Amino acid sequence: MATRQSVDQLLQQCEDAINLAQDQYKNAATQQHYNDGDFTNALQALEDAYNDLAKLAFSANAQQRDQLHRMRLQLQQVQTNMILLDH
């Protein structure tokens, strides 16, 4: 069973990845191709967080799974926005 602490830590990791990705999205939208490495790293952080969520969901209770699912949707939305950005 997932502990509350492990869920909280993962949710914080996801929020950090989202914040990094949103910053890179804003930079990419204004600077074009100058920071492709940072942009790619932000996408990788989102993917890593998404995969960690999927793993933890297997050992989570119903309430934790709901929290993880909502965070997964947020990660997917940011990831989609970044992929669709024409930079």
PyMOL Python script that loads the backbone (N, CA, C, O; Angstrom):
from pymol import cmd

cmd.read_pdbstr("""\
ATOM      1  N   MET A   1       0.837  -1.181   0.000  1.00  0.00           N
ATOM      2  CA  MET A   1       0.000   0.000   0.000  1.00  0.00           C
ATOM      3  C   MET A   1       0.881   1.243   0.000  1.00  0.00           C
ATOM      4  O   MET A   1       1.901   1.293   0.687  1.00  0.00           O
ATOM      5  N   ALA A   2       0.490   2.218  -0.756  1.00  0.00           N
ATOM      6  CA  ALA A   2       1.241   3.467  -0.837  1.00  0.00           C
ATOM      7  C   ALA A   2       1.051   4.269   0.445  1.00  0.00           C
ATOM      8  O   ALA A   2      -0.059   4.378   0.966  1.00  0.00           O
ATOM      9  N   THR A   3       2.138   4.820   0.937  1.00  0.00           N
ATOM     10  CA  THR A   3       2.030   5.651   2.131  1.00  0.00           C
ATOM     11  C   THR A   3       1.634   7.063   1.734  1.00  0.00           C
ATOM     12  O   THR A   3       1.831   7.491   0.597  1.00  0.00           O
ATOM     13  N   ARG A   4       1.082   7.759   2.685  1.00  0.00           N
ATOM     14  CA  ARG A   4       0.689   9.148   2.432  1.00  0.00           C
ATOM     15  C   ARG A   4       1.901   9.983   2.038  1.00  0.00           C
ATOM     16  O   ARG A   4       1.826  10.850   1.167  1.00  0.00           O
ATOM     17  N   GLN A   5       3.026   9.698   2.705  1.00  0.00           N
ATOM     18  CA  GLN A   5       4.247  10.446   2.418  1.00  0.00           C
ATOM     19  C   GLN A   5       4.726  10.194   0.989  1.00  0.00           C
ATOM     20  O   GLN A   5       5.136  11.132   0.305  1.00  0.00           O
ATOM     21  N   SER A   6       4.679   8.953   0.533  1.00  0.00           N
ATOM     22  CA  SER A   6       5.140   8.663  -0.829  1.00  0.00           C
ATOM     23  C   SER A   6       4.240   9.318  -1.869  1.00  0.00           C
ATOM     24  O   SER A   6       4.722   9.785  -2.901  1.00  0.00           O
ATOM     25  N   VAL A   7       2.945   9.356  -1.606  1.00  0.00           N
ATOM     26  CA  VAL A   7       2.015  10.019  -2.521  1.00  0.00           C
ATOM     27  C   VAL A   7       2.281  11.520  -2.522  1.00  0.00           C
ATOM     28  O   VAL A   7       2.337  12.141  -3.584  1.00  0.00           O
ATOM     29  N   ASP A   8       2.443  12.100  -1.347  1.00  0.00           N
ATOM     30  CA  ASP A   8       2.711  13.537  -1.258  1.00  0.00           C
ATOM     31  C   ASP A   8       4.016  13.915  -1.959  1.00  0.00           C
ATOM     32  O   ASP A   8       4.084  14.935  -2.643  1.00  0.00           O
ATOM     33  N   GLN A   9       5.051  13.089  -1.787  1.00  0.00           N
ATOM     34  CA  GLN A   9       6.330  13.363  -2.436  1.00  0.00           C
ATOM     35  C   GLN A   9       6.199  13.286  -3.955  1.00  0.00           C
ATOM     36  O   GLN A   9       6.760  14.114  -4.672  1.00  0.00           O
ATOM     37  N   LEU A  10       5.471  12.311  -4.435  1.00  0.00           N
ATOM     38  CA  LEU A  10       5.294  12.175  -5.872  1.00  0.00           C
ATOM     39  C   LEU A  10       4.464  13.321  -6.436  1.00  0.00           C
ATOM     40  O   LEU A  10       4.764  13.830  -7.516  1.00  0.00           O
ATOM     41  N   LEU A  11       3.430  13.727  -5.718  1.00  0.00           N
ATOM     42  CA  LEU A  11       2.625  14.855  -6.170  1.00  0.00           C
ATOM     43  C   LEU A  11       3.466  16.127  -6.228  1.00  0.00           C
ATOM     44  O   LEU A  11       3.288  16.950  -7.126  1.00  0.00           O
ATOM     45  N   GLN A  12       4.379  16.289  -5.275  1.00  0.00           N
ATOM     46  CA  GLN A  12       5.274  17.450  -5.289  1.00  0.00           C
ATOM     47  C   GLN A  12       6.226  17.368  -6.484  1.00  0.00           C
ATOM     48  O   GLN A  12       6.491  18.377  -7.137  1.00  0.00           O
ATOM     49  N   GLN A  13       6.736  16.174  -6.768  1.00  0.00           N
ATOM     50  CA  GLN A  13       7.597  15.975  -7.931  1.00  0.00           C
ATOM     51  C   GLN A  13       6.842  16.349  -9.210  1.00  0.00           C
ATOM     52  O   GLN A  13       7.403  16.974 -10.111  1.00  0.00           O
ATOM     53  N   CYS A  14       5.590  15.968  -9.277  1.00  0.00           N
ATOM     54  CA  CYS A  14       4.771  16.288 -10.451  1.00  0.00           C
ATOM     55  C   CYS A  14       4.559  17.789 -10.579  1.00  0.00           C
ATOM     56  O   CYS A  14       4.658  18.340 -11.675  1.00  0.00           O
ATOM     57  N   GLU A  15       4.272  18.444  -9.476  1.00  0.00           N
ATOM     58  CA  GLU A  15       4.075  19.896  -9.507  1.00  0.00           C
ATOM     59  C   GLU A  15       5.352  20.605  -9.939  1.00  0.00           C
ATOM     60  O   GLU A  15       5.302  21.582 -10.686  1.00  0.00           O
ATOM     61  N   ASP A  16       6.488  20.116  -9.473  1.00  0.00           N
ATOM     62  CA  ASP A  16       7.770  20.700  -9.878  1.00  0.00           C
ATOM     63  C   ASP A  16       7.988  20.516 -11.381  1.00  0.00           C
ATOM     64  O   ASP A  16       8.437  21.434 -12.067  1.00  0.00           O
ATOM     65  N   ALA A  17       7.667  19.329 -11.881  1.00  0.00           N
ATOM     66  CA  ALA A  17       7.813  19.056 -13.313  1.00  0.00           C
ATOM     67  C   ALA A  17       6.883  19.952 -14.128  1.00  0.00           C
ATOM     68  O   ALA A  17       7.269  20.455 -15.183  1.00  0.00           O
ATOM     69  N   ILE A  18       5.672  20.147 -13.643  1.00  0.00           N
ATOM     70  CA  ILE A  18       4.717  21.012 -14.337  1.00  0.00           C
ATOM     71  C   ILE A  18       5.218  22.453 -14.356  1.00  0.00           C
ATOM     72  O   ILE A  18       5.151  23.123 -15.387  1.00  0.00           O
ATOM     73  N   ASN A  19       5.717  22.924 -13.228  1.00  0.00           N
ATOM     74  CA  ASN A  19       6.237  24.296 -13.164  1.00  0.00           C
ATOM     75  C   ASN A  19       7.416  24.487 -14.108  1.00  0.00           C
ATOM     76  O   ASN A  19       7.499  25.497 -14.808  1.00  0.00           O
ATOM     77  N   LEU A  20       8.329  23.518 -14.129  1.00  0.00           N
ATOM     78  CA  LEU A  20       9.465  23.588 -15.035  1.00  0.00           C
ATOM     79  C   LEU A  20       8.989  23.594 -16.485  1.00  0.00           C
ATOM     80  O   LEU A  20       9.472  24.378 -17.301  1.00  0.00           O
ATOM     81  N   ALA A  21       8.056  22.730 -16.792  1.00  0.00           N
ATOM     82  CA  ALA A  21       7.547  22.633 -18.163  1.00  0.00           C
ATOM     83  C   ALA A  21       6.840  23.914 -18.580  1.00  0.00           C
ATOM     84  O   ALA A  21       7.000  24.368 -19.713  1.00  0.00           O
ATOM     85  N   GLN A  22       6.062  24.499 -17.682  1.00  0.00           N
ATOM     86  CA  GLN A  22       5.370  25.740 -18.021  1.00  0.00           C
ATOM     87  C   GLN A  22       6.359  26.872 -18.265  1.00  0.00           C
ATOM     88  O   GLN A  22       6.152  27.701 -19.151  1.00  0.00           O
ATOM     89  N   ASP A  23       7.426  26.911 -17.486  1.00  0.00           N
ATOM     90  CA  ASP A  23       8.467  27.924 -17.711  1.00  0.00           C
ATOM     91  C   ASP A  23       9.127  27.721 -19.073  1.00  0.00           C
ATOM     92  O   ASP A  23       9.346  28.682 -19.811  1.00  0.00           O
ATOM     93  N   GLN A  24       9.437  26.484 -19.398  1.00  0.00           N
ATOM     94  CA  GLN A  24      10.069  26.191 -20.680  1.00  0.00           C
ATOM     95  C   GLN A  24       9.117  26.458 -21.838  1.00  0.00           C
ATOM     96  O   GLN A  24       9.541  26.887 -22.911  1.00  0.00           O
ATOM     97  N   TYR A  25       7.849  26.207 -21.622  1.00  0.00           N
ATOM     98  CA  TYR A  25       6.847  26.490 -22.649  1.00  0.00           C
ATOM     99  C   TYR A  25       6.833  27.988 -22.958  1.00  0.00           C
ATOM    100  O   TYR A  25       6.845  28.393 -24.120  1.00  0.00           O
ATOM    101  N   LYS A  26       6.809  28.802 -21.902  1.00  0.00           N
ATOM    102  CA  LYS A  26       6.815  30.257 -22.094  1.00  0.00           C
ATOM    103  C   LYS A  26       8.085  30.711 -22.805  1.00  0.00           C
ATOM    104  O   LYS A  26       8.032  31.548 -23.706  1.00  0.00           O
ATOM    105  N   ASN A  27       9.232  30.154 -22.396  1.00  0.00           N
ATOM    106  CA  ASN A  27      10.500  30.511 -23.037  1.00  0.00           C
ATOM    107  C   ASN A  27      10.510  30.093 -24.494  1.00  0.00           C
ATOM    108  O   ASN A  27      10.942  30.859 -25.354  1.00  0.00           O
ATOM    109  N   ALA A  28      10.045  28.904 -24.778  1.00  0.00           N
ATOM    110  CA  ALA A  28      10.051  28.400 -26.155  1.00  0.00           C
ATOM    111  C   ALA A  28       9.106  29.209 -27.030  1.00  0.00           C
ATOM    112  O   ALA A  28       9.376  29.425 -28.212  1.00  0.00           O
ATOM    113  N   ALA A  29       8.008  29.652 -26.453  1.00  0.00           N
ATOM    114  CA  ALA A  29       7.044  30.427 -27.235  1.00  0.00           C
ATOM    115  C   ALA A  29       7.616  31.782 -27.641  1.00  0.00           C
ATOM    116  O   ALA A  29       7.203  32.346 -28.655  1.00  0.00           O
ATOM    117  N   THR A  30       8.548  32.305 -26.873  1.00  0.00           N
ATOM    118  CA  THR A  30       9.102  33.624 -27.181  1.00  0.00           C
ATOM    119  C   THR A  30      10.472  33.562 -27.834  1.00  0.00           C
ATOM    120  O   THR A  30      10.834  34.474 -28.579  1.00  0.00           O
ATOM    121  N   GLN A  31      11.249  32.508 -27.576  1.00  0.00           N
ATOM    122  CA  GLN A  31      12.631  32.465 -28.046  1.00  0.00           C
ATOM    123  C   GLN A  31      12.869  31.511 -29.204  1.00  0.00           C
ATOM    124  O   GLN A  31      14.002  31.372 -29.664  1.00  0.00           O
ATOM    125  N   GLN A  32      11.848  30.868 -29.670  1.00  0.00           N
ATOM    126  CA  GLN A  32      11.971  29.925 -30.784  1.00  0.00           C
ATOM    127  C   GLN A  32      12.856  28.747 -30.401  1.00  0.00           C
ATOM    128  O   GLN A  32      12.532  28.046 -29.442  1.00  0.00           O
ATOM    129  N   HIS A  33      13.962  28.496 -31.105  1.00  0.00           N
ATOM    130  CA  HIS A  33      14.754  27.281 -30.943  1.00  0.00           C
ATOM    131  C   HIS A  33      15.989  27.439 -30.065  1.00  0.00           C
ATOM    132  O   HIS A  33      16.876  26.589 -30.126  1.00  0.00           O
ATOM    133  N   TYR A  34      16.082  28.453 -29.278  1.00  0.00           N
ATOM    134  CA  TYR A  34      17.321  28.703 -28.562  1.00  0.00           C
ATOM    135  C   TYR A  34      17.572  27.751 -27.398  1.00  0.00           C
ATOM    136  O   TYR A  34      18.730  27.510 -27.055  1.00  0.00           O
ATOM    137  N   ASN A  35      16.550  27.215 -26.791  1.00  0.00           N
ATOM    138  CA  ASN A  35      16.730  26.357 -25.615  1.00  0.00           C
ATOM    139  C   ASN A  35      16.069  25.001 -25.799  1.00  0.00           C
ATOM    140  O   ASN A  35      15.347  24.539 -24.916  1.00  0.00           O
ATOM    141  N   ASP A  36      16.305  24.365 -26.924  1.00  0.00           N
ATOM    142  CA  ASP A  36      15.682  23.073 -27.193  1.00  0.00           C
ATOM    143  C   ASP A  36      16.068  22.015 -26.164  1.00  0.00           C
ATOM    144  O   ASP A  36      15.249  21.162 -25.822  1.00  0.00           O
ATOM    145  N   GLY A  37      17.291  22.058 -25.671  1.00  0.00           N
ATOM    146  CA  GLY A  37      17.728  21.089 -24.663  1.00  0.00           C
ATOM    147  C   GLY A  37      16.927  21.208 -23.383  1.00  0.00           C
ATOM    148  O   GLY A  37      16.503  20.198 -22.823  1.00  0.00           O
ATOM    149  N   ASP A  38      16.716  22.417 -22.915  1.00  0.00           N
ATOM    150  CA  ASP A  38      15.923  22.638 -21.707  1.00  0.00           C
ATOM    151  C   ASP A  38      14.470  22.236 -21.934  1.00  0.00           C
ATOM    152  O   ASP A  38      13.827  21.678 -21.045  1.00  0.00           O
ATOM    153  N   PHE A  39      13.966  22.519 -23.109  1.00  0.00           N
ATOM    154  CA  PHE A  39      12.594  22.161 -23.464  1.00  0.00           C
ATOM    155  C   PHE A  39      12.435  20.641 -23.436  1.00  0.00           C
ATOM    156  O   PHE A  39      11.460  20.122 -22.892  1.00  0.00           O
ATOM    157  N   THR A  40      13.385  19.943 -24.016  1.00  0.00           N
ATOM    158  CA  THR A  40      13.361  18.486 -24.036  1.00  0.00           C
ATOM    159  C   THR A  40      13.480  17.917 -22.631  1.00  0.00           C
ATOM    160  O   THR A  40      12.806  16.942 -22.299  1.00  0.00           O
ATOM    161  N   ASN A  41      14.326  18.514 -21.804  1.00  0.00           N
ATOM    162  CA  ASN A  41      14.476  18.063 -20.419  1.00  0.00           C
ATOM    163  C   ASN A  41      13.175  18.232 -19.642  1.00  0.00           C
ATOM    164  O   ASN A  41      12.827  17.385 -18.818  1.00  0.00           O
ATOM    165  N   ALA A  42      12.466  19.308 -19.897  1.00  0.00           N
ATOM    166  CA  ALA A  42      11.187  19.538 -19.225  1.00  0.00           C
ATOM    167  C   ALA A  42      10.163  18.492 -19.661  1.00  0.00           C
ATOM    168  O   ALA A  42       9.395  17.990 -18.840  1.00  0.00           O
ATOM    169  N   LEU A  43      10.153  18.167 -20.949  1.00  0.00           N
ATOM    170  CA  LEU A  43       9.262  17.109 -21.438  1.00  0.00           C
ATOM    171  C   LEU A  43       9.616  15.765 -20.807  1.00  0.00           C
ATOM    172  O   LEU A  43       8.730  14.979 -20.472  1.00  0.00           O
ATOM    173  N   GLN A  44      10.906  15.506 -20.648  1.00  0.00           N
ATOM    174  CA  GLN A  44      11.338  14.251 -20.029  1.00  0.00           C
ATOM    175  C   GLN A  44      10.922  14.205 -18.561  1.00  0.00           C
ATOM    176  O   GLN A  44      10.526  13.149 -18.067  1.00  0.00           O
ATOM    177  N   ALA A  45      11.006  15.326 -17.864  1.00  0.00           N
ATOM    178  CA  ALA A  45      10.579  15.378 -16.460  1.00  0.00           C
ATOM    179  C   ALA A  45       9.085  15.078 -16.346  1.00  0.00           C
ATOM    180  O   ALA A  45       8.656  14.385 -15.423  1.00  0.00           O
ATOM    181  N   LEU A  46       8.300  15.596 -17.278  1.00  0.00           N
ATOM    182  CA  LEU A  46       6.863  15.297 -17.292  1.00  0.00           C
ATOM    183  C   LEU A  46       6.627  13.809 -17.526  1.00  0.00           C
ATOM    184  O   LEU A  46       5.798  13.197 -16.852  1.00  0.00           O
ATOM    185  N   GLU A  47       7.341  13.235 -18.462  1.00  0.00           N
ATOM    186  CA  GLU A  47       7.185  11.814 -18.769  1.00  0.00           C
ATOM    187  C   GLU A  47       7.599  10.944 -17.589  1.00  0.00           C
ATOM    188  O   GLU A  47       6.925   9.963 -17.273  1.00  0.00           O
ATOM    189  N   ASP A  48       8.696  11.295 -16.942  1.00  0.00           N
ATOM    190  CA  ASP A  48       9.147  10.544 -15.770  1.00  0.00           C
ATOM    191  C   ASP A  48       8.122  10.607 -14.647  1.00  0.00           C
ATOM    192  O   ASP A  48       7.822   9.594 -14.014  1.00  0.00           O
ATOM    193  N   ALA A  49       7.588  11.795 -14.402  1.00  0.00           N
ATOM    194  CA  ALA A  49       6.576  11.958 -13.361  1.00  0.00           C
ATOM    195  C   ALA A  49       5.324  11.141 -13.696  1.00  0.00           C
ATOM    196  O   ALA A  49       4.733  10.509 -12.821  1.00  0.00           O
ATOM    197  N   TYR A  50       4.932  11.162 -14.960  1.00  0.00           N
ATOM    198  CA  TYR A  50       3.767  10.405 -15.415  1.00  0.00           C
ATOM    199  C   TYR A  50       3.974   8.905 -15.171  1.00  0.00           C
ATOM    200  O   TYR A  50       3.077   8.223 -14.675  1.00  0.00           O
ATOM    201  N   ASN A  51       5.145   8.405 -15.518  1.00  0.00           N
ATOM    202  CA  ASN A  51       5.442   6.988 -15.318  1.00  0.00           C
ATOM    203  C   ASN A  51       5.469   6.621 -13.843  1.00  0.00           C
ATOM    204  O   ASN A  51       4.991   5.553 -13.462  1.00  0.00           O
ATOM    205  N   ASP A  52       6.025   7.498 -13.007  1.00  0.00           N
ATOM    206  CA  ASP A  52       6.045   7.254 -11.565  1.00  0.00           C
ATOM    207  C   ASP A  52       4.630   7.220 -10.999  1.00  0.00           C
ATOM    208  O   ASP A  52       4.329   6.422 -10.112  1.00  0.00           O
ATOM    209  N   LEU A  53       3.764   8.089 -11.515  1.00  0.00           N
ATOM    210  CA  LEU A  53       2.363   8.071 -11.082  1.00  0.00           C
ATOM    211  C   LEU A  53       1.705   6.736 -11.413  1.00  0.00           C
ATOM    212  O   LEU A  53       0.988   6.165 -10.592  1.00  0.00           O
ATOM    213  N   ALA A  54       1.954   6.258 -12.600  1.00  0.00           N
ATOM    214  CA  ALA A  54       1.354   4.998 -13.026  1.00  0.00           C
ATOM    215  C   ALA A  54       1.811   3.848 -12.134  1.00  0.00           C
ATOM    216  O   ALA A  54       1.014   2.975 -11.787  1.00  0.00           O
ATOM    217  N   LYS A  55       3.079   3.844 -11.765  1.00  0.00           N
ATOM    218  CA  LYS A  55       3.611   2.786 -10.898  1.00  0.00           C
ATOM    219  C   LYS A  55       2.994   2.852  -9.504  1.00  0.00           C
ATOM    220  O   LYS A  55       2.597   1.830  -8.943  1.00  0.00           O
ATOM    221  N   LEU A  56       2.918   4.051  -8.955  1.00  0.00           N
ATOM    222  CA  LEU A  56       2.414   4.203  -7.591  1.00  0.00           C
ATOM    223  C   LEU A  56       0.920   3.907  -7.516  1.00  0.00           C
ATOM    224  O   LEU A  56       0.427   3.472  -6.475  1.00  0.00           O
ATOM    225  N   ALA A  57       0.210   4.135  -8.587  1.00  0.00           N
ATOM    226  CA  ALA A  57      -1.239   3.905  -8.590  1.00  0.00           C
ATOM    227  C   ALA A  57      -1.586   2.440  -8.302  1.00  0.00           C
ATOM    228  O   ALA A  57      -2.660   2.153  -7.772  1.00  0.00           O
ATOM    229  N   PHE A  58      -0.698   1.526  -8.642  1.00  0.00           N
ATOM    230  CA  PHE A  58      -0.966   0.105  -8.394  1.00  0.00           C
ATOM    231  C   PHE A  58      -1.066  -0.214  -6.908  1.00  0.00           C
ATOM    232  O   PHE A  58      -1.797  -1.127  -6.524  1.00  0.00           O
ATOM    233  N   SER A  59      -0.354   0.514  -6.075  1.00  0.00           N
ATOM    234  CA  SER A  59      -0.366   0.226  -4.648  1.00  0.00           C
ATOM    235  C   SER A  59      -1.139   1.268  -3.836  1.00  0.00           C
ATOM    236  O   SER A  59      -1.047   1.291  -2.609  1.00  0.00           O
ATOM    237  N   ALA A  60      -1.883   2.111  -4.501  1.00  0.00           N
ATOM    238  CA  ALA A  60      -2.618   3.188  -3.831  1.00  0.00           C
ATOM    239  C   ALA A  60      -4.048   2.750  -3.509  1.00  0.00           C
ATOM    240  O   ALA A  60      -4.612   1.872  -4.161  1.00  0.00           O
ATOM    241  N   ASN A  61      -4.609   3.387  -2.491  1.00  0.00           N
ATOM    242  CA  ASN A  61      -6.020   3.145  -2.202  1.00  0.00           C
ATOM    243  C   ASN A  61      -6.873   4.022  -3.125  1.00  0.00           C
ATOM    244  O   ASN A  61      -6.341   4.782  -3.934  1.00  0.00           O
ATOM    245  N   ALA A  62      -8.174   3.913  -3.000  1.00  0.00           N
ATOM    246  CA  ALA A  62      -9.080   4.607  -3.927  1.00  0.00           C
ATOM    247  C   ALA A  62      -8.892   6.124  -3.893  1.00  0.00           C
ATOM    248  O   ALA A  62      -8.857   6.765  -4.944  1.00  0.00           O
ATOM    249  N   GLN A  63      -8.774   6.694  -2.715  1.00  0.00           N
ATOM    250  CA  GLN A  63      -8.605   8.143  -2.605  1.00  0.00           C
ATOM    251  C   GLN A  63      -7.274   8.581  -3.219  1.00  0.00           C
ATOM    252  O   GLN A  63      -7.211   9.587  -3.925  1.00  0.00           O
ATOM    253  N   GLN A  64      -6.225   7.827  -2.948  1.00  0.00           N
ATOM    254  CA  GLN A  64      -4.919   8.153  -3.509  1.00  0.00           C
ATOM    255  C   GLN A  64      -4.926   8.008  -5.023  1.00  0.00           C
ATOM    256  O   GLN A  64      -4.340   8.831  -5.727  1.00  0.00           O
ATOM    257  N   ARG A  65      -5.580   6.975  -5.528  1.00  0.00           N
ATOM    258  CA  ARG A  65      -5.671   6.792  -6.975  1.00  0.00           C
ATOM    259  C   ARG A  65      -6.380   7.965  -7.627  1.00  0.00           C
ATOM    260  O   ARG A  65      -6.009   8.395  -8.720  1.00  0.00           O
ATOM    261  N   ASP A  66      -7.402   8.483  -6.954  1.00  0.00           N
ATOM    262  CA  ASP A  66      -8.107   9.651  -7.487  1.00  0.00           C
ATOM    263  C   ASP A  66      -7.167  10.859  -7.556  1.00  0.00           C
ATOM    264  O   ASP A  66      -7.141  11.572  -8.559  1.00  0.00           O
ATOM    265  N   GLN A  67      -6.406  11.082  -6.500  1.00  0.00           N
ATOM    266  CA  GLN A  67      -5.438  12.182  -6.499  1.00  0.00           C
ATOM    267  C   GLN A  67      -4.420  12.003  -7.618  1.00  0.00           C
ATOM    268  O   GLN A  67      -4.098  12.949  -8.337  1.00  0.00           O
ATOM    269  N   LEU A  68      -3.926  10.801  -7.753  1.00  0.00           N
ATOM    270  CA  LEU A  68      -2.920  10.516  -8.763  1.00  0.00           C
ATOM    271  C   LEU A  68      -3.498  10.671 -10.166  1.00  0.00           C
ATOM    272  O   LEU A  68      -2.825  11.165 -11.070  1.00  0.00           O
ATOM    273  N   HIS A  69      -4.729  10.254 -10.341  1.00  0.00           N
ATOM    274  CA  HIS A  69      -5.376  10.385 -11.645  1.00  0.00           C
ATOM    275  C   HIS A  69      -5.537  11.856 -12.035  1.00  0.00           C
ATOM    276  O   HIS A  69      -5.286  12.231 -13.180  1.00  0.00           O
ATOM    277  N   ARG A  70      -5.955  12.681 -11.080  1.00  0.00           N
ATOM    278  CA  ARG A  70      -6.110  14.108 -11.373  1.00  0.00           C
ATOM    279  C   ARG A  70      -4.771  14.746 -11.729  1.00  0.00           C
ATOM    280  O   ARG A  70      -4.700  15.598 -12.615  1.00  0.00           O
ATOM    281  N   MET A  71      -3.719  14.335 -11.043  1.00  0.00           N
ATOM    282  CA  MET A  71      -2.394  14.861 -11.358  1.00  0.00           C
ATOM    283  C   MET A  71      -1.943  14.349 -12.725  1.00  0.00           C
ATOM    284  O   MET A  71      -1.309  15.084 -13.482  1.00  0.00           O
ATOM    285  N   ARG A  72      -2.259  13.121 -13.040  1.00  0.00           N
ATOM    286  CA  ARG A  72      -1.899  12.562 -14.342  1.00  0.00           C
ATOM    287  C   ARG A  72      -2.553  13.362 -15.466  1.00  0.00           C
ATOM    288  O   ARG A  72      -1.929  13.609 -16.498  1.00  0.00           O
ATOM    289  N   LEU A  73      -3.801  13.767 -15.269  1.00  0.00           N
ATOM    290  CA  LEU A  73      -4.486  14.585 -16.270  1.00  0.00           C
ATOM    291  C   LEU A  73      -3.801  15.933 -16.447  1.00  0.00           C
ATOM    292  O   LEU A  73      -3.679  16.430 -17.567  1.00  0.00           O
ATOM    293  N   GLN A  74      -3.354  16.523 -15.346  1.00  0.00           N
ATOM    294  CA  GLN A  74      -2.637  17.796 -15.438  1.00  0.00           C
ATOM    295  C   GLN A  74      -1.328  17.629 -16.200  1.00  0.00           C
ATOM    296  O   GLN A  74      -0.983  18.454 -17.046  1.00  0.00           O
ATOM    297  N   LEU A  75      -0.603  16.554 -15.893  1.00  0.00           N
ATOM    298  CA  LEU A  75       0.649  16.290 -16.593  1.00  0.00           C
ATOM    299  C   LEU A  75       0.415  16.111 -18.086  1.00  0.00           C
ATOM    300  O   LEU A  75       1.158  16.648 -18.908  1.00  0.00           O
ATOM    301  N   GLN A  76      -0.613  15.360 -18.428  1.00  0.00           N
ATOM    302  CA  GLN A  76      -0.925  15.129 -19.832  1.00  0.00           C
ATOM    303  C   GLN A  76      -1.271  16.429 -20.552  1.00  0.00           C
ATOM    304  O   GLN A  76      -0.875  16.630 -21.700  1.00  0.00           O
ATOM    305  N   GLN A  77      -1.997  17.300 -19.888  1.00  0.00           N
ATOM    306  CA  GLN A  77      -2.381  18.563 -20.518  1.00  0.00           C
ATOM    307  C   GLN A  77      -1.158  19.425 -20.808  1.00  0.00           C
ATOM    308  O   GLN A  77      -1.033  19.982 -21.899  1.00  0.00           O
ATOM    309  N   VAL A  78      -0.267  19.534 -19.844  1.00  0.00           N
ATOM    310  CA  VAL A  78       0.947  20.333 -20.047  1.00  0.00           C
ATOM    311  C   VAL A  78       1.812  19.693 -21.128  1.00  0.00           C
ATOM    312  O   VAL A  78       2.371  20.384 -21.980  1.00  0.00           O
ATOM    313  N   GLN A  79       1.916  18.376 -21.085  1.00  0.00           N
ATOM    314  CA  GLN A  79       2.706  17.661 -22.087  1.00  0.00           C
ATOM    315  C   GLN A  79       2.134  17.885 -23.489  1.00  0.00           C
ATOM    316  O   GLN A  79       2.883  18.122 -24.436  1.00  0.00           O
ATOM    317  N   THR A  80       0.837  17.811 -23.617  1.00  0.00           N
ATOM    318  CA  THR A  80       0.183  18.037 -24.909  1.00  0.00           C
ATOM    319  C   THR A  80       0.432  19.453 -25.403  1.00  0.00           C
ATOM    320  O   THR A  80       0.748  19.661 -26.574  1.00  0.00           O
ATOM    321  N   ASN A  81       0.289  20.423 -24.514  1.00  0.00           N
ATOM    322  CA  ASN A  81       0.548  21.820 -24.894  1.00  0.00           C
ATOM    323  C   ASN A  81       1.965  22.001 -25.407  1.00  0.00           C
ATOM    324  O   ASN A  81       2.187  22.709 -26.390  1.00  0.00           O
ATOM    325  N   MET A  82       2.927  21.363 -24.743  1.00  0.00           N
ATOM    326  CA  MET A  82       4.312  21.511 -25.159  1.00  0.00           C
ATOM    327  C   MET A  82       4.557  20.845 -26.516  1.00  0.00           C
ATOM    328  O   MET A  82       5.273  21.384 -27.360  1.00  0.00           O
ATOM    329  N   ILE A  83       3.968  19.693 -26.712  1.00  0.00           N
ATOM    330  CA  ILE A  83       4.171  18.975 -27.968  1.00  0.00           C
ATOM    331  C   ILE A  83       3.565  19.747 -29.131  1.00  0.00           C
ATOM    332  O   ILE A  83       4.126  19.766 -30.227  1.00  0.00           O
ATOM    333  N   LEU A  84       2.432  20.377 -28.897  1.00  0.00           N
ATOM    334  CA  LEU A  84       1.749  21.091 -29.955  1.00  0.00           C
ATOM    335  C   LEU A  84       2.308  22.488 -30.225  1.00  0.00           C
ATOM    336  O   LEU A  84       1.948  23.124 -31.216  1.00  0.00           O
ATOM    337  N   LEU A  85       3.186  22.963 -29.345  1.00  0.00           N
ATOM    338  CA  LEU A  85       3.782  24.279 -29.530  1.00  0.00           C
ATOM    339  C   LEU A  85       4.660  24.282 -30.770  1.00  0.00           C
ATOM    340  O   LEU A  85       5.536  23.430 -30.925  1.00  0.00           O
ATOM    341  N   ASP A  86       4.425  25.229 -31.638  1.00  0.00           N
ATOM    342  CA  ASP A  86       5.214  25.368 -32.855  1.00  0.00           C
ATOM    343  C   ASP A  86       6.395  26.280 -32.542  1.00  0.00           C
ATOM    344  O   ASP A  86       6.316  27.499 -32.692  1.00  0.00           O
ATOM    345  N   HIS A  87       7.487  25.667 -32.106  1.00  0.00           N
ATOM    346  CA  HIS A  87       8.662  26.470 -31.747  1.00  0.00           C
ATOM    347  C   HIS A  87       9.858  26.142 -32.581  1.00  0.00           C
ATOM    348  O   HIS A  87      10.921  26.735 -32.396  1.00  0.00           O
TER     349      HIS A  87
END
""", "prot")
cmd.dss("prot")
cmd.show_as("cartoon", "prot")
cmd.util.cbc("prot")
cmd.orient("prot")
